[in-house]
Amino acid sequence: MRFNEKEIASIAMLPGDKEGRMFYRSPGAYKERWFKLKGNLLFYFRLNEHGAVYEDEPIGLLVVEQCRIQMELYTELPNAFSITFANDFEKRHYFGCQTQKQAEDWISCLKSCSYEHQRTMLKELQEQLLKRTGRDPLSAFSAIKWGVYKPNLNLSERISRLANLHLQ
């Protein structure tokens, strides 16, 4: 995969959707790291001897797509879970948390952050709205994409005014 290192580093410095300390299995042993989930990007950072993030740039990145995330009951670390990627079933990335709840929270966030999951949720919501209203809620967006849709300017103006009133 190709990427721009500076762009990735700048994304890593933004506030995360979820952040926290976990143990990560490096070759040989578990090491405590700071993790930051931003979208479907899971960054990890070194910690210094005082427990603060050691550097401005992450030491690693996992793209949470096409993977299986599951609790691991039989590891040397309690409250552990793993990520296994579709293109590399032999290698598991192991993580350990302080509590069972923290592990469950991380698993939930990681399972719901992928593009695949977001697309599935969009399709389900689209189908539910279609059943209730009889209209495809995304048909207007398809029309915009193909240049067919002409927005009602009066409606747009009214929405804009309502938004401005709400902000005041």
C-alpha positions in Angstrom: 0.0 0.0 0.0 1.3 3.5 -0.8 0.6 6.5 1.3 2.0 9.9 2.2 3.8 9.7 5.5 3.3 13.4 6.3 -0.4 13.2 5.7 -0.7 10.0 7.8 1.3 11.7 10.6 -1.0 14.8 10.5 -4.1 12.5 10.8 -2.5 10.8 13.7 -2.2 14.1 15.6 -6.0 14.8 15.3 -8.2 13.9 18.2 -9.2 10.3 18.0 -12.6 8.7 18.0 -11.3 6.4 20.7 -7.9 6.6 22.6 -6.3 4.7 25.3 -3.6 2.5 26.7 -3.3 -1.1 25.8 -0.7 -3.8 25.7 0.3 -4.8 22.2 2.2 -8.0 21.4 5.5 -7.2 19.8 7.8 -10.0 18.8 8.8 -11.6 22.2 6.6 -9.7 24.7 3.7 -7.5 25.3 4.5 -3.8 25.4 2.3 -1.0 26.7 1.4 1.5 23.9 -0.9 4.4 23.4 -3.6 3.7 20.8 -5.7 6.1 18.8 -8.5 5.1 16.5 -9.3 7.7 13.9 -11.9 6.5 11.4 -10.7 3.1 10.4 -7.0 3.9 11.2 -5.6 2.5 14.4 -2.4 4.3 15.3 -0.1 3.3 18.1 2.6 5.3 19.9 5.5 4.6 22.3 5.1 5.6 25.9 8.0 7.1 27.9 9.0 6.1 31.5 6.3 8.5 32.9 3.6 7.0 30.8 3.2 9.9 28.4 3.3 9.6 24.6 7.0 9.5 23.7 7.0 11.0 20.2 4.8 13.1 17.9 4.6 10.4 15.2 3.1 7.0 15.6 5.3 3.9 15.5 2.7 1.9 13.7 -0.6 1.9 12.0 -3.3 -0.8 11.3 -6.0 -0.2 8.7 -9.1 -1.8 10.2 -10.6 -3.3 7.0 -11.2 -6.8 5.9 -10.4 -8.2 9.3 -11.8 -10.4 12.1 -11.8 -8.9 15.6 -12.4 -11.3 18.5 -11.9 -11.9 22.2 -9.0 -14.2 23.1 -9.6 -16.3 26.1 -6.4 -18.4 26.1 -3.5 -15.9 26.1 -0.9 -15.0 28.6 -2.7 -11.7 29.1 -6.2 -11.3 30.6 -8.8 -9.2 28.8 -7.2 -9.8 25.5 -8.5 -9.6 21.9 -7.0 -10.0 18.5 -7.2 -8.7 15.0 -6.6 -11.0 12.1 -6.5 -9.6 8.5 -8.1 -11.4 5.6 -4.9 -11.3 3.6 -2.8 -12.8 6.4 -4.6 -15.4 8.5 -1.4 -16.7 10.0 -0.5 -13.4 11.8 -2.7 -12.2 14.7 -2.3 -8.9 16.3 -2.9 -9.3 20.1 -4.0 -6.6 22.4 -4.6 -6.6 26.2 -6.7 -4.2 28.3 -6.9 -3.5 32.0 -10.5 -4.6 32.3 -13.0 -6.8 30.4 -15.2 -3.7 29.8 -12.3 -1.8 28.1 -11.6 -4.8 25.9 -15.3 -5.0 24.9 -15.4 -1.3 24.2 -12.3 -1.5 22.0 -13.8 -4.5 20.1 -17.1 -2.7 19.6 -15.4 0.5 18.3 -13.0 -1.5 16.0 -15.8 -3.6 14.6 -17.9 -0.6 13.7 -15.2 1.6 12.3 -14.6 -0.2 9.0 -15.9 1.1 5.7 -17.5 -2.4 5.2 -19.5 -2.0 8.4 -20.5 1.6 7.6 -21.7 0.6 4.2 -23.7 -2.3 5.6 -25.4 0.0 8.1 -26.2 2.5 5.4 -27.9 -0.3 3.3 -29.9 -1.5 6.3 -31.1 2.0 7.1 -31.9 2.7 3.5 -34.0 -0.4 3.3 -35.8 0.4 6.5 -36.7 3.9 5.3 -37.8 2.5 1.9 -40.2 0.1 3.7 -41.6 2.9 5.8 -41.9 5.7 3.3 -42.0 3.8 0.0 -39.2 6.1 -1.3 -35.5 5.5 -1.6 -33.9 8.1 0.8 -30.7 8.2 -1.3 -32.4 8.6 -4.7 -31.9 12.4 -4.5 -28.2 11.9 -3.9 -28.0 9.6 -7.0 -29.7 12.3 -9.0 -27.2 14.9 -7.8 -24.3 12.6 -8.7 -25.6 12.3 -12.3 -26.5 16.0 -12.6 -30.3 15.4 -12.9 -31.4 16.9 -9.5 -32.2 20.6 -9.3 -32.6 21.6 -5.7 -35.5 23.7 -4.5 -33.8 26.9 -3.7 -36.7 28.1 -1.5 -36.4 24.9 0.6 -32.6 25.4 0.8 -33.0 28.9 2.0 -35.6 27.9 4.6 -33.3 25.2 5.9 -30.4 27.6 6.0 -32.5 30.1 8.0 -33.6 27.5 10.4 -30.0 26.4 11.0 -29.0 30.0 11.6 -31.8 30.5 14.1 -30.7 27.3 15.9 -27.1 28.6 16.2 -28.1 31.9 17.7 
